Amino acid sequence: MGNDGHQAKDEGVDVDVVIVGAGPVGLTLANTLGAQGVRTLVAEERDTLIDYPRGVGLDDESLRTFQSIGLVDRVLPHTVPNQILRFVDAKRRILAEMAPPDARFGWPKRNGFVQPLVDAELLVGLDRFDNVEVRWGSPMTACEEAADAVTVTLGGAGEAATVRARYVVGCDGGRSMTRRTMDVSFDGTTSSTRWLVVDIANDPLGHPNSEVGADPERPYASISIAHGIRRFEFMIHADESDEQAEDPAFLTRMLARMVPHPDRVDVIRRRVYTHHSRIAGAFRRGRLLLAGDAAHLMPVWQGQGYNSGIRDAANLGWKLAAVVRGLADEALLDTYDVERRKHARAMIDLSTMVGRVISPTNRRVASARDLLVRSASIVPSLKRYVLEMRFKPMPRYEQGAVVHSLDPKEPRSALSPVGTLFIQPKVDTRTQQDVLLDDVLGPWFAVLCWNNNPRKILGDEAFTAWKALGAYFIALRPSTQLHWAAHDDPDVIVVGDRTGGLKGWFDGHKESVVFLRPDRCIAGACIAQLAPDLSASLIDALTLIPGGGDVDSGNGSVLYVPQPAPESSGAVAGPA
């Protein structure tokens, strides 16, 4: 497969990828593919974007992904950065607080946000790409896979249409038609507990942070998000029907615990939710793949359902682009399930566990929990563990599109940075000051060397191979050496370590050469003298094909460097 580049037209294929579903995951994936020149069709059964209450928390990894597709500046106005989350007891006394201080990946770890407005920015971003189309009111009604393509049938108000694509990605939610077509299981549980979720304009409280009430009488959440909007969530008891919960009088009673005038609120949207803890039996079957809620569902308590879907898009997007563009064999797509499954499972388990801690309605159980949590907070190390969100599982790929060691018999070191995300401090270049590192690294692979010239360390053969793949080459130096030009190389970008963060990272690791994937995961790392050997192993492990695709061989650049999205229309500027 991998060698055919964009020969899809010769095979009678209409598009390279069909994305089923125009939610945040599908739109993020479409922006990623659009930026790489992949012909993409987004098919959405609805006529417009969803605007009912959904996610309210963005993490640093999602913002970094939006940065990679050139849309972070459009997203930020809809966020509340560095949002503090407090867990309180029935008397609203603080049990625990989460306020992570660092931004090692370039962005705050906790951000409140208005999902419908952010989704709208992702949609506007697609206007940049002539190779991406969105079809509204077009549900997928059938999907038939052949050896060289997938035939997708789209229904809707008019006549059914068929589209032939090389791959189909189901981003079509928990009731995914794509997953049913793949005939894979959706293992896990569905909670019997329901929640009333409501967004209110003109925030009646007005304070900037968020609160989760572990109140046995009725657990709740109160969350500040952007543009004067506050999210409230209230548990619905077993003896209360959905019809009762949808009665305005019910909401007034719930709000009476929180605001002085519960009958004077401006409700934007409301919905009854049930929490699920489920994961698909496979994320890939042949030419069909799953991402987001179609692949996994989790309770809301860590705000990771949305963010886990964005991680899927970041992981899968560059791999699909590499295969479609003839830069990698399709075996690379197998690493998507290998890498994402373990982390998605860990997030499901964490979110489920936190929900069980928050939700007891038995007062004796709740009192025992409160005592245990307060006792733990007395221990400084445990308090920091919660405050800094160290309990949050971070992506760490033990297998997949990574090389941990040049010796297959050597066990993976627990100290190895391979398979983790590289940091993103502010840096200087010869032409720019105080910029985030990813904006220097380019949109594709990157090879970074501390205190060395990548060309000299890699050698001519390896350097040529990575250049043919579109990689950027980065020489990292102390800022004092930024303008020293004696060893300049036209193919190497010199970066000054403005904050000392890069030196600190390399001080903490024995490796001095880092190979970064487009999703900023460390694919491999080694000392300088082993760089040629690791290079060969990585090209083999990632099934890469130097010179096999459509990279511009003149300067090693990929097809497109993301630019900011066009100005949004007034339709997405407010909380309507």
MITOR-930683 format. One record per residue (C-alpha): residue in three letters; x, y, z. Coordinates in steps of 0.25 Angstrom, whole numbers, plus 5000, padded with zeros to 4 digits. Example, Ala and Ser with C-alpha at 12.3 -4.5 7.8 and 13.67 -1.06 7.14 Angstrom:
ALA504949825031;SER505549965029;
//
This chain:
MET500050005000;GLY501050105005;ASN501750134992;ASP500550184984;GLY500550324989;HIS499350394983;GLN499050294972;ALA497650274978;LYS497050344966;ASP497650234957;GLU496950134966;GLY495550204964;VAL495550254978;ASP494750384981;VAL495450424994;ASP496550375002;VAL495850375015;VAL494350385019;ILE494150435034;VAL492750395039;GLY492350505049;ALA492650655050;GLY492850655065;PRO494150705071;VAL494950585068;GLY494450575054;LEU494750725051;THR496150715058;LEU496450595049;ALA495950665037;ASN496850785040;THR498050695042;LEU497850625029;GLY497450755021;ALA498750815026;GLN499550695019;GLY498750705006;VAL497950575009;ARG496650575001;THR495650565012;LEU494050565013;VAL493350585026;ALA491950525026;GLU491050575037;GLU489650525039;ARG489150655046;ASP488950775039;THR489750865048;LEU490750855059;ILE490250805073;ASP489950915082;TYR489450835095;PRO490350835108;ARG491550745106;GLY493050765110;VAL493550875119;GLY494950845121;LEU496150855112;ASP497550805116;ASP498950845111;GLU499050725101;SER497750775094;LEU498250915093;ARG499550865088;THR498850785077;PHE498050915073;GLN499350985072;SER499850885063;ILE498650905053;GLY498851055054;LEU497551085062;VAL497951105076;ASP497851255075;ARG496351235070;VAL496051145082;LEU496751225093;PRO495651325094;HIS494651225098;THR495451165109;VAL495751195124;PRO497251165126;ASN497751105140;GLN496451075145;ILE496451025159;LEU495550905163;ARG495150895177;PHE494450765183;VAL493550805195;ASP492750725205;ALA491250745209;LYS491550875216;ARG492450925205;ARG493750905212;ILE494950875203;LEU495250735203;ALA496350745192;GLU496750845181;MET497350825167;ALA498250945162;PRO499350895154;PRO500450995153;ASP501350955142;ALA501150965127;ARG502250875122;PHE501550855109;GLY501350995106;TRP499951015111;PRO499151015125;LYS498750875129;ARG497350915133;ASN496451005124;GLY494951025125;PHE494351045111;VAL493051055103;GLN493050935094;PRO492050975084;LEU492851105081;VAL494151025080;ASP493550925071;ALA493051035062;GLU494551095061;LEU494950955057;LEU493950955046;VAL494351095041;GLY495751045041;LEU495350945029;ASP495051065020;ARG496651075018;PHE496650935010;ASP496150914996;ASN496350764999;VAL495350755010;GLU493850755009;VAL492750745019;ARG491350685016;TRP490250715026;GLY489050635027;SER489750515021;PRO489750395030;MET490550275027;THR489550165023;ALA490450055018;CYS491950025017;GLU492549915009;GLU494049885009;ALA494849824997;ALA496349794996;ASP496649934991;ALA495650024996;VAL494350045004;THR493050084998;VAL492150175007;THR490750195004;LEU490150335010;GLY488650355012;GLY487950485015;ALA486850565009;GLY487150544995;GLU487650414987;ALA488650324993;ALA490050354989;THR491250264989;VAL492750304992;ARG493950214990;ALA495050245000;ARG496350175004;TYR496050185019;VAL494750215027;VAL494950275041;GLY493650265050;CYS493650385059;ASP492150365061;GLY491950355076;GLY491550245085;ARG490450185076;SER491450175065;MET490950125052;THR492450105048;ARG492650015060;ARG491449935057;THR491949915043;MET493249865048;ASP492549765057;VAL493449795069;SER492949795084;PHE492749915092;ASP493149855106;GLY492849915119;THR491749975128;THR490650075128;SER490350145141;SER488950145146;THR489150285151;ARG488650405142;TRP489050545143;LEU488350675139;VAL489350765132;VAL488950915129;ASP489751035124;ILE489351165129;ALA489651305123;ASN490051425131;ASP490751345142;PRO489851365154;LEU491151335163;GLY492251405155;HIS493451345161;PRO494451285152;ASN494751145158;SER493951015159;GLU493350925170;VAL492950785171;GLY492050755183;ALA492150615189;ASP490850645196;PRO490150515199;GLU488850585199;ARG489050615184;PRO490450615178;TYR490650735168;ALA491650815160;SER491750965158;ILE492751005147;SER493151135141;ILE493351145126;ALA493651255117;HIS492651365112;GLY491951375125;ILE491351235125;ARG491251145137;ARG491050995136;PHE490250925147;GLU490150775148;PHE489150705158;MET489050555161;ILE487650505158;HIS487150405169;ALA486550275165;ASP485150315169;GLU485250435160;SER484850415145;ASP485450485133;GLU484150565131;GLN484250615146;ALA485650655143;GLU485250735130;ASP484250815138;PRO484650955140;ALA484250945154;PHE485150835157;LEU486350915152;THR485851035161;ARG485950945173;MET487350895169;LEU487851035167;ALA487251085181;ARG488451015188;MET489451095179;VAL488851235176;PRO487951335183;HIS486951355172;PRO486851215165;ASP485551265157;ARG486351375150;VAL487351305142;ASP487551305127;VAL487651155123;ILE488451135110;ARG488250985108;ARG487950865117;ARG488050715116;VAL487950585124;TYR489250495123;THR489650355127;HIS491050325129;HIS491750205122;SER493050135124;ARG493250055111;ILE494350025101;ALA494349965087;GLY494849825085;ALA495749885073;PHE496050025068;ARG496449965054;ARG495849865045;GLY496449865031;ARG496150005025;LEU495150045036;LEU495650115049;LEU494950175061;ALA495250305069;GLY494650375080;ASP493350335087;ALA493250225076;ALA494450165082;HIS494250195097;LEU493350255106;MET493650305120;PRO492950375132;VAL493150525132;TRP493950535146;GLN495250565140;GLY494850635128;GLN495550545119;GLY494550495110;TYR494750605100;ASN496250615102;SER496350465100;GLY495650475086;ILE496650595083;ARG497750505086;ASP497250395077;ALA497150495065;ALA498650545068;ASN499150405069;LEU498350355056;GLY498450475048;TRP499950475044;LYS499950325042;LEU498750335032;ALA499450445025;ALA500750375024;VAL500150245019;VAL499250325009;ARG500350405004;GLY501250285002;LEU502250325013;ALA501950195021;ASP501350055019;GLU499950035024;ALA500449945035;LEU500750075043;LEU499250085045;ASP499349965054;THR500050045064;TYR498850135066;ASP498150035074;VAL499449985081;GLU499750125086;ARG498350185089;ARG497650065096;LYS498450055109;HIS498350205111;ALA496850215108;ARG496650095118;ALA497450165129;MET496550295127;ILE495250215127;ASP495750145140;LEU496150275147;SER494850345143;THR494050235148;MET494750225161;VAL494650375163;GLY493150365161;ARG493050265171;VAL493750345181;ILE492850465178;SER491550405177;PRO491150325190;THR489750365195;ASN489950285208;ARG490350385219;ARG491250285227;VAL491950245214;ALA492150395210;SER492650425225;ALA493650315224;ARG494150365210;ASP494250515215;LEU495050465227;LEU496050385218;VAL496150495208;ARG496450605219;SER497450505226;ALA498250495213;SER498250645210;ILE499050655223;VAL500250585217;PRO500950695208;SER501350595197;LEU499950535196;LYS499350675196;ARG500350715184;TYR500050585177;VAL498550635176;LEU498850785175;GLU499750765163;MET498950655157;ARG500050555157;PHE499050445157;LYS498650475143;PRO499150365134;MET500050415124;PRO500250355110;ARG501450265110;TYR501550165098;GLU502250035102;GLN502049985088;GLY501650045075;ALA502250145066;VAL503450155075;VAL504850095077;HIS505250085092;SER506550015090;LEU507549975079;ASP507649835086;PRO506349765085;LYS506749675097;GLU507049795106;PRO505849835115;ARG505249965114;SER505750065124;ALA504750125133;LEU505550255132;SER505550255117;PRO504750375111;VAL504350295098;GLY502850285096;THR502550405104;LEU502250555100;PHE503450645098;ILE503350775106;GLN502950905099;PRO503651025106;LYS503751165100;VAL505051185091;ASP505751285082;THR506251265068;ARG507151355059;THR505851425054;GLN504851405065;GLN504751425080;ASP503951365091;VAL503251265082;LEU502751125086;LEU503651015082;ASP502650935073;ASP502451065065;VAL503951045061;LEU503950895059;GLY502950895047;PRO501750815045;TRP502450675042;PHE503650595048;ALA504750665055;VAL506150625059;LEU506650705071;CYS508150705076;TRP508650775088;ASN510050845086;ASN510250775073;ASN509950795058;PRO508850685054;ARG509550665040;LYS510850635046;ILE510250545057;LEU509350465047;GLY510350455036;ASP510050475021;GLU509150355019;ALA508250365031;PHE508150525029;THR507750505014;ALA506650395018;TRP506050485029;LYS506050605019;ALA505350525009;LEU504250495019;GLY504050645021;ALA504750655035;TYR505250785041;PHE506650785048;ILE506850865060;ALA508150895067;LEU507850935082;ARG508751025089;PRO508951115101;SER508451255098;THR509851305099;GLN510151225086;LEU508951265078;HIS509651355069;TRP510951285068;ALA511051255053;ALA512351175051;HIS511551035049;ASP510351085042;ASP509650985033;PRO508551035023;ASP507750915026;VAL507850935041;ILE507051025050;VAL507751085062;VAL506951095075;GLY507351175087;ASP506851115100;ARG506251245105;THR505651185119;GLY506751075122;GLY505550975121;LEU506250895109;LYS507550895117;GLY506850845129;TRP506150735121;PHE507450685115;ASP508150695128;GLY507150595134;HIS507350495123;LYS508550425117;GLU508050445103;SER508450565095;VAL507850535081;VAL506250525080;PHE505450485068;LEU504050545070;ARG502750495063;PRO501750595057;ASP500950575070;ARG502150615078;CYS502350485084;ILE503850435085;ALA503950325075;GLY505450305079;ALA506550365087;CYS508050335089;ILE509450385091;ALA510050455080;GLN510950345075;LEU509750245073;ALA508950345065;PRO509150275051;ASP508850135057;LEU507550185064;SER507150255051;ALA507150125043;SER506350055054;LEU505350165054;ILE505150165039;ASP504950015040;ALA504050015052;LEU503150125047;THR503050065033;LEU503550195027;ILE503850205012;PRO504850315010;GLY504650374996;GLY503350294994;GLY502350404995;ASP502050544991;VAL503050625000;ASP503650744993;SER505050694991;GLY505550834989;ASN505550885004;GLY504950765011;SER503650835015;VAL502350765015;LEU501150805007;TYR500550905017;VAL500950985029;PRO499651015037;GLN499251165037;PRO498251235046;ALA496751205042;PRO495951315035;GLU495151405043;SER493951335049;SER492551385045;GLY491651455055;ALA490851325056;VAL491951265065;ALA492351385073;GLY491351365084;PRO490751265094;ALA489551245085;
//
